[in-house]
Amino acid sequence: MAGLSFEQGSGGSAADNKAFKAQLNKVYTWYTGGFLVFIIILAILEQMGLPRQYIGFIFLIATVLLYAGIGVMSRTTDAAEYYVAGRRVPAIYNGMATGADWMSAASFIGMAGTLYLTGYGGLAFIMGWTGGYCLVALFLAPYLRKFGQFTIPDFLGARYEGNLPRFLGIVAAILCSFTYVVAQIYGVGLITARLTGLAFEIGIFVGLGGILVCSFLGGMRAVTWTQVAQYIILIVAYMIPVVWLSVKQTSIPVPQAVYGFQLQKVTEAEKRIKADPKEQEVIAIFKQRADDAAAKLKDVPAAMAADQAAAQKKVDDLKAANGKAEDIAAAEKALAALPKTEADAKKAYTAAKTANEARAKPLAGMPAHAAVFAGDPNGDEKAQKTFNESRRNFLALVFCLMVGTAALPHILMRYYTTPSVKEARESVTWSLFFIFLLYFTAPSLAVLVKYEVFNVLVGTPFDKLPAWIANWSKVDPTLLSVIDINKDGIFQLGEMRIGGDIIVLATPEIGGLPYVISGMVAAGGLAAALSTADGLLLTIANALSHDLYYKMIDPNAPTARRVAISKALLLVVALAAAYVAAQKPADILFLVSAAFSFAAAAFFPALVLGVFWKRANKWGASLGMVAGLGITMYYMVTTQPWLRGIFGVTSPVELWFGILPISAGVFGVPLGFAVIILVSLVTGAPRQDTQELVEHVRYPDLKLGKT
């Protein structure tokens, strides 16, 4: 049948599939038991004096070798095995693999941190990402599996009868996946560096080795079984510290059950901290510093001269008084670090003003954890406007994350690997369950850590702060720093600057657990980053080798050559992504979140209408994808500061309806639907056999006509 291969068959007989699943159950039961024994042995060795750095190296080497070993055992050159794991992955294991594929470093490390820093606002990510799987189950996964293609661009090319929709799908898939994979590799470098003390750039390439051995040798087959192993590690690593923290605070080992009680205590602590005169003193100091920086910006040359004179005087006074050598060295270092040009000084003063203004607020600039939206619906005009925009952006972000999740190519590819359509649908249910385990726990983790900070740390003398504060301050001062601003010797909340990425990684130490649990959590974060990077790299390589080379350039290419080209492209893309990640690009987290808007605008309308509306045609889909992705990109480029700088946009920022650039897909998705529908109605209908097949995919009892 021209273009489309209707495929409902499985990767083997029912008996074979049952035996295969039984074998998998045995293997992964032994694997899970072995992992727990490994943790216990390391904990015993730590108590016997094994240094922390060795524990980090052991975790890194053991996990990377494990993933590499699975890759070697799963190596293949068979196209069906390489691209879709032979279509014989049982629903529960595909659900675990999808969960690992989905649980990126941002989800594992950043989710609880975002909830800690933003409170209710962070729930937009949980609602959007989890809700996206409901859309996958209802609208896409089972139907795409019935069509039987290898990739999303493959489906677009077949369903819309041509290479133009396929090519646009390739471009969109690469755009979404590359920015996403850069962030995963960045996370790999960060975690590897913390585990072992290696340089960040070296950590990237060490982790990259584990990624490449899996996906390079065995494609989707190797990636699938590796991701199942990675999910087991990451979920165990995530749950143990939060359960322990729950027991420590409430004696109840179900953190989700104590969430409401602890949130109430956090809310009471917030009121106490806001009213504390010492906290208000700290806020006043930061406000004064912000005002000083603003004053310097009014006359930059004079401020530079005054700073230079003051720093020089401090050095001279210390030398004249025979001060300590380290004090003199610090003063000389501060003098040398002063900006040399007016442009550098202006930049430094602006940064100081912004940073101090952010901290010159109650609760160290964090909103009240239970506050639903910013502003006040019953306040003055400004407060009402703030409330309405906050609520609008929350809903827009939920929408973009939901629809983007349902359209991400590396996630949808997973549902091509199941033996049948029925198992594809079951697989989505399992995916949702395995993702739910972590996402349902993240809000509890954020509240438990905040309770610990507000009730244990605040009010503690600086010389009696727990060891984890000093340890993490040394690891990365940008993630955690404390300073006695008001010189009273007592820790106030406003005197700590904390980054979201530290919350999950430091939870074992906050709970007083042995370091081996910290190493296990870092290994879990590494598993999350590696598993997502595997899926993303495979998506990009397959889009180029299968969809571009095989389907568009050389349809007669033999299987071995297609797989070899995919492996070569995988290596090139991985090295390119590692190079970009090593540059520590600015605003990469924004771009990752924006990838959901790109995926939503580019793919969701074309996929949904391709399944549910037989009249949707080639020109409608092509123009709809271009229009949706185009308006989304335009809005981001004209409103997001980093992208404005990249593209040289100087016009004033104009937000449409107050929507932030991260949610630009809220404009692209409806435009994509409208364009596909209108253009399809005014141009020719698809071929009769294509329309019949679309009907048959949705209603299997219908009989296909002649094709």
N, C-alpha and C positions, 0 to 999 in steps of 0.2 A: 504494500500500500504506500503510495508516494509519500515519502518524508516521514510518516509516523509508523512506529512499530508498536502495535497494541500488545502488551505483554502482562499476563497475569500469572505466569508460571512461577515456580519456586526454584530455589537452588538445588533441589533434590527431592526425593520421595519423602512422604510423611514420616516413615520409619527412620530414614537416614537423618532427617532433621531432628527427630526425637533423640536419637542416639548421640548426635552432635551436641545437642543442648545438655544432655546428661554428662557428657565428657567435660563440657565447659563448667558446669556446676562443680564438678570434682576439682578441676584445675584452680578455679578462683576461690574455692573454699580453702584449699591448701595454701594458696597465695596470701589470703587475708590472715590466716593463722600464722603463717611465717612472718608477715609484716609485724604483727603484734608481738611475737617472740623476739624479733629483731629490736623493737623498741624497749622491751623489758631488759634484754641483755645490755643494750647501750646505757640504760638507766643504772643498772648494777655497776657497769664499768665507770660511770661518772662518779658514783658514790665511792668507788675504789681509787679515784684520783685521775681519771682520764681527762686531759685538758679540753676546754671548750672548743678550741680551734680544731682539734682532732675530730670531735663529734660532728662539727660542721662539714669537714672534708669527707667523713665516712658517709653522712647523709647524701652529699652531692654525688660522690663516686658510685655509691650503691644504687641510687635511683636512676642516674643516667645510664649505668651499665645494664640495669634491669630493662629500661625502655629500649636500649640498643639491642639487647638480647632478643626481645620480642620481635623487633624489626628484622633481625637476621633470620630468626626461625620462620618469619612470615614472608620472606622474600618471594617475589613472583614476577613473571613476565607475561602472564595471561591477562588479556585486556579486561575481562569481566571481573577477575579477582582484583586487579590493580585499581580499577575505577569504582566498582561497587561491591567489593568484598565477596564476589560470587553470588550476591543476592541471597545469602543464607544466614544472616545475623539474626538470632532470635530477638523478639520484641524487647524483653527485659534487658538484654545486653546492649541492644541498640539504644535503649533509653539511658543506660549508664554512660555509654560512649557519647551520646548527645549531651548529657549533663556535663561531662568533662569538656567536650568541645565548646559548650556554652560558657562554662565557669572560667572565664579569663582571669588574668591577674587582677583586673579592675574589679571583677565580681568578688573574688576571694579576699583580696586585700582591701580594696577601696570601698566596698559596699558599707560595711560597718563603720568605717571612718567617715564616710559621707553622712550617714545617719547620726553619728556622734556630733559632727560639726553643724549640721543643718536641721536636725530634729525631724519634724513632720515632713518637711520639704523633700527629704531623701527618700520618702516612701514612693515618690513618683517613679523611681527606678525599679523598685520591687514590683509595683503594680503594673508598670509598663512591660518589663521583661517577662514576668510570669504570665501576664495576660496575653502576651504575644503567642504563647504556646497553645492557648485556647483557639486563637485564630488559625494557627497551623493545623490543629486537629479538625476544625470545622470546615475550612475552606481550601486547604492546599495539600497536605501530606498524602492522604489516601488517593486523591485524584491524580496527583503528579506521579505517584507510584504506578497507577494503572497505565499511564502513557508509556512508561518503561524506558525513558531516556537515561543518559548518564549524568548530565549536568543541567543547570537552569538555562544557560544559553542554548543548549541542545534542544530543550523543550521549546524555547521561543522560536528557534529556527524551524522546527518541525511543525509546531501548532500554527505558526503564522506564515508558513510556506515560503521561506526565503532566507537568504544570508544577511539581509539588512537587519532584521530584528535580532538575528543571532549575533551579528557584529556589535550592535548596540548593547546587547546583553553582556558580551565579553568585556567591553569598555567599562560598563557599570560595575560588573563583578570585580574587576581589577581595582577600580577606584575605591569601592567599599572595603575590599579585603586587604589592600596594601597598607592603608593607613592603620587598619586594625592590627595587622601583623607586626608593624613597626613597634606599636605600643607593647605587644606581648614580648617581643625580643628585648625591648627596653626593660620590662619587668624581670625577664630572665637574668639580664646583666645585673640588675639591682639586687635580686635575691641571692644570686651566686656570689656576688661581692660580699654580702653580709654573712653568708654561710662560711666563707673560706678566707676572707680578707684579701682575695685577689683584686687586682685593678678592675674597674667597671668594664672597660673595653675587653679585657681578657675573659671576664665572666660571661660576656655576651657570646663569644665564640666557643667557650666551653659548653654552654647550654645549647648553642646552635648545633653542636655535634650530635647531641641526643635527639634533637628534632630531626635532623637530616637522616640519621641511620634508620629511623622509623619510616618516614614517608618516602625516602629515596629508594629503599630496597623493596618495600612491600606495598606502597601506595595505600589505598583505602583499607586493604586487609590488615596490614601492619598497624596502621593508624587506629583502626577500630579496636583491636585487642590491646593496644597500648593505652588507649583512652579509658577502657574499662579498668585497667590496672591503676591508672592515674586517678580515676574517680574515687576508688576505694581509699587511696592514700589521702586525697584532699578532704574527703568528708570526715574521715577519722581524725585528721589533723585539726579540722575546724571545730568539731563537736567536743573533743576532750577538754580543752581549756575553758570553753563557755559553760559546760556542765559543772566543772570544778568551781568556777567563779560563782555559779548559782548556789552550789552546796555551801560554799564559804560564807555567802551573805545571808542565805535563807534556810539552809539545811534541806532544800528541795532540789533533787537532781534533774528537774525539768525546767530549763530556763524559759521556755515559751510560756509556761504556766505562771511564772512569777513576774512576767514583764509588767503587768498592770500595777502590781504592788510596788515594785521598785521605781516605776515611772512616777508614781505618786510621791515617793520619798525624794526623788530627784527634783520634782516641782517644788516641794517644800524647801529643799536645800537652795534652789535658785532664788527664792524669795529672801532667804536668810543672807545669801551672799550679796545680793543687790543692795540690801540695807546696811551692810557692814561698812563702817566708816573707813576702815583700812583699804577695802576694795575701792571706795570712792576716791581715796587719796591716790591710789595707783592710777585710776582713770584720769585724775586731774594732771598727774605728771605726764602721761602720754599726750593729753590734750595740749599741754604747754609745749611739749616737743614738736607737735604738729604745727602749732602756731609759730614757733621759732623757725621751722623749715619754710613755712609760708612767707615769713618775713624775709628770709634769705633769698627767696625767689624774686622778690621785688627789686633787689639790687645784687645780682650774682657776683660781679667783680669785687664789690666791697665785702661781701660775705666770704669770698675766697681769701681775701687778704686778712680778714679778721680770724678765720679758721687757721690760716698759716701761722699768724703771729701767736695765737693761743697755744697751738701745738708746739711751736718752737720754744715758747716760754716754759712750758711744762717740762720739756727735755732739759733746758738750761737749769731750771730750779732743782730738778732731781740730781743733776750732776753736781751742782753747787752744794747740795745738802748731803752728798755722798750716799745717795739712795741705793736701794737694792739693785743688783745688776739686772734681774729679770724685769723690774719696774722700768728701768731706763730703756731696756731693749723693747719693751712693749710700747713706751712713749715714742721711741724712734720709728718703730714699725707703723704706728698710727700717723706720724708725720709723713712718712714715705707714701702712705696709702691715700693721702688727700688727692682729690682730682686735680689734674694738671691743666686742663683746658676748661673754658667757660661752658662748652657743651656738656662735658663730663660732669661738671659741678651742677649744672641745671638738672641733669638726669638724676644725680645722687640726691639732690634736695627734694625733687619731685617724689622719688621713691621713699625717702624718709617721711615726707608729709603723708603720703598714702598709707604707709605701714603704721605710722603712729595714730592716724585717724581711725584706722580699722581696730586698733586696740584700745582707743579711748572710748570704749562703750562697755556697758554692763556685760557680765558673763564672758569677758574676753572677746566680745564681738559676736558670740554665738546667740542665735534666737532661743527663746524659751523652748525647751524640748517638745512640749505638748502644744505650742502655739500653732494653729492650723495654717494661717497665712500671715504675711507681713501686713502692716497697716491696720486700720480699724474701720469696719463697715459703718459704724455709728459715729466716727470721728469727723474732723473737718474735711474740706474738699481734698486736700493733699493726702490725708490718711485714707480716705475712701478710694482715691485713684490708685494708691499703692496697693491696697487690699485687692481691688479688682484686677490689676495687672498681675499680682502675685498668684491669684487663683487661676487666671487665664493661662499663665505660663506653666503652672502645675499641670493643668489639664492638657495643654498642648504637648508638654514633654511626655506625659503618659501615652498620648495618642501616637506620637512619633516613635517611641520606644516599642509600643505594641506592634504597630504596623511594620516597623523596621525589622523587628525580631522575626515576624512572619515572612519576611522577604529576604533574609540574609542567605546568600547562596551556600555558604559552608554548612549551615544548619539544615537547609532543605535537602542538600545532597545526601544527608544521613538516611533519609527515608527511602532512598533508592536501594538500600542495602538489605532490606528485609525480604524474607522468602515469599510473602504474599501481601496483597492489599490489606487484608484483615490484620496482619501483624504490623503493617505500617501504622494503622490507626491505633492499635494497642501500644505501639512503640511511643507514640506521642503522649499517651497517658502515663507511661513509665517515665518518659523524659520530664514531664511536668512534676511527677512525684519526686524524682531525684533532685530536681532543681529547687522544688519547694522546701526540701529538707534544709538546704543552706539558707535560702531567702527568708524562711520563716524564723530562722535562728538569728539572722543578722540584726534585726531591731533589738532583740533581747541582749545580744552582746554589746551593742552600743550603749544601752541603758545601764547594764551592769558595770561597764567600765566607767561611765559618767558618775554613777553612784560611788564607785571607789575613789575617783578623783575628788568629788565634792565633799565626801564625808571622811576620807582617810588622809588625803594629801593637804587640802585646804586647812590652814591653821597649824600645820606642823612646822617646827623650827627647821631652818634650812640645813643645819648640821645633822638632822635626824631624818631627812628624806630617804625613802627606800633606794636601794642600790640601782634599780632599773632606770631611775631618772638620770643618774650620772653615766650609766652604761650607754644609753641611747643618745645622750647629748654628745658623747664622744664619737659614736657611729656616724651621725649626720645631724649637725646643729640646725639645719634647715627643717628637719622633721621634729626635733624637740630641743627647746632651749628654755632654761629658767634663769632669772636674774632678780636679785633683791632690789627692785627699783626704789622703794621708799626706805630702804636701809633699816627696817625694823627687825630683821632676822627671822621673820615669820613668813611662810609661804602663803601668798594670796593667788587666787585663780588668774587674775589679770597679769601675773608675773610669769606665766608659762605660755609659750607659743608651741602649739602641737599640730603636726600634720596628720591628715586622715590616714595616710598609709601606715602609720605606726600602730594604730589601734589594735588590729588583729595580730600583728607580729609581736607586740609587747604583752598581749593578754596573759600568756603563761607566766611571765615574770611578775606582772601585776597581781596575779593570783598566788604567787609564791611557789609555783611549780618548778621542778628541776629543769636545768638548761636543755636536757634531751627533748623535752616537750617543745621548747622554743625552736630547736632544730627541726623537729617534726612539722611544726607549723610552717616554717620556711620551706621545707620540702613539699608541703601541701601547696603553698603558693607557687613553687616552681612547677609542680605537676599541673596546676591550673594554667599557667602561662604556656608551658610546653604543649599541652593538649590542644589548646585553642590555636596556637601557632601551627601545629601539624595540620589541622583542618583547613586553615586559611591558606597556607602555602600550597596544599594540594588543590584547593579550589582555583588558585591563580594558575598553577602549572597545567591543570586539566583544561581550563578555559583556553589557554594558548595552544596546547598540544592537540587536544581532542576537537575543540570547537573551531579554532582558527586554522590549524595546520591540516588536520584530517578531514574536517567537514567542508572547509572552504578552499584549501590550497591543493591538497593531494588526497582525494577520496580513495585512491587505490593503494595507499600506503599500507604495508603489512603490519600486523599487530606488534611484532617485535620492535619495528622502527618507531611506531607511535608511542609505545611505552618508554623506549630509550630517549626519545625527544622530550617526553614529559619529565623524565628524571633529570635530564640536562637542564631544562628550564627551571625545574624545582631548585636546583643548585644555584643557578644565576639569580633567581628571585630572592632566595634566602640570603645570599651574600649581599645583594642590593639593600634588602631590608635591614640587615645587620649593620651595614655601613651608615644608613640613615639613622638608625637607633643610636649608634655610637656617637653621633653628633649632638645627642640630647636635644632634639628639635623642640622649639618653643611651642607651647599649647598643644602638645600631642594628645592630651586627654580630651581637649575640646574636639579635635579631629576624630578621635575614636567615637565619641558620642555622636558627632555629626554623621559618622558612617551609617547610623541608623536612619537618619533623615534621607541620606543618599539612596539607601536600599529601598526604603519605603516609597520614595517618589519614582525611582526608576523601575522597580519590579512589581510592587504590589498590584497596581491597577491592571497591568498587562497579564499577570498570572491569574488573578481572580476572574477577570473577564474572559481570559483564554479558556478557563475551565467551565464557567457558568453561562457564557453567552456565545452561542455558536456563530453569531453574525460578526463578532469582532474580527477584523482582518489585518493584513500585513501593514497597510499604510496607517491605519488607526493606531496599532500597537507601536509602530516606529515613531510616529510623531508624538504620541502620548508619552513615551519614554523620554524623548528629547525635551518636550515641554516641561514635564514634571521635574526631571533632573536639572534642566536649565534654570527654572525659576528658583529652585532650592539653592543651587550654586550661586546664582546672582544675589539672592538675599544674604547669604553668608558672606560673600566677598564684600558687599557694601555695608555690612553692619558689624562684623567681627573684627576687633582691633588688629590681631595678628595677620589675618588674611587681607585686611585693608592695606597693611604695610607691604605685604608680599606683592600685591597687585597695584600698588601705588594709587589707591583711591583716596582722594582728598576732600570730596564733597561731605557736607554734614551728615552725620548718622541719622537716619529716619527709620525708626522701628514701626512696622505695620501692626496696628492694634496693640503696641507694646510687647509684641512677641520677641523673645530673645533669639539670637541666631542659631543656638543649639537645636531649636524646634522648627527650623525652616521647612521641614518636610510637611508641616501642617498646611502649607500653601501648595506644595508640589503634588501631593496625593490627590486632592480633589480636582486640580487642573489636569492631571494625568487621566483620571477617569473621564472627565468631560471631553477632552480631546479625542481619546480612543472612541468614545461613543459617537461623537459628532462626525468625525472623519470616516468611521466605519459605515455610518448611515448614508453618507454622500458618495461613497466609492463602492466598488464592486464587492459582492459577497465572496467569502472563501469558497473553495471547491466543494462540491456536494459531498465527496467522501470525507473531507475534513469535518464538515458539519455533522455528518452522521456519526463520526467517531467521537466527537465531543458529546453528542447525545448519549452514545453508548457508554462512555466513561462514567457519566452521571447516572444513567439508568441501565445497568448491565442486562436487564431482561429484554431490552430492545434488540432486534436482530439487525446486523449490519447489512446494508444493501450491497450491490455490486460495486467493486472499486477497481 
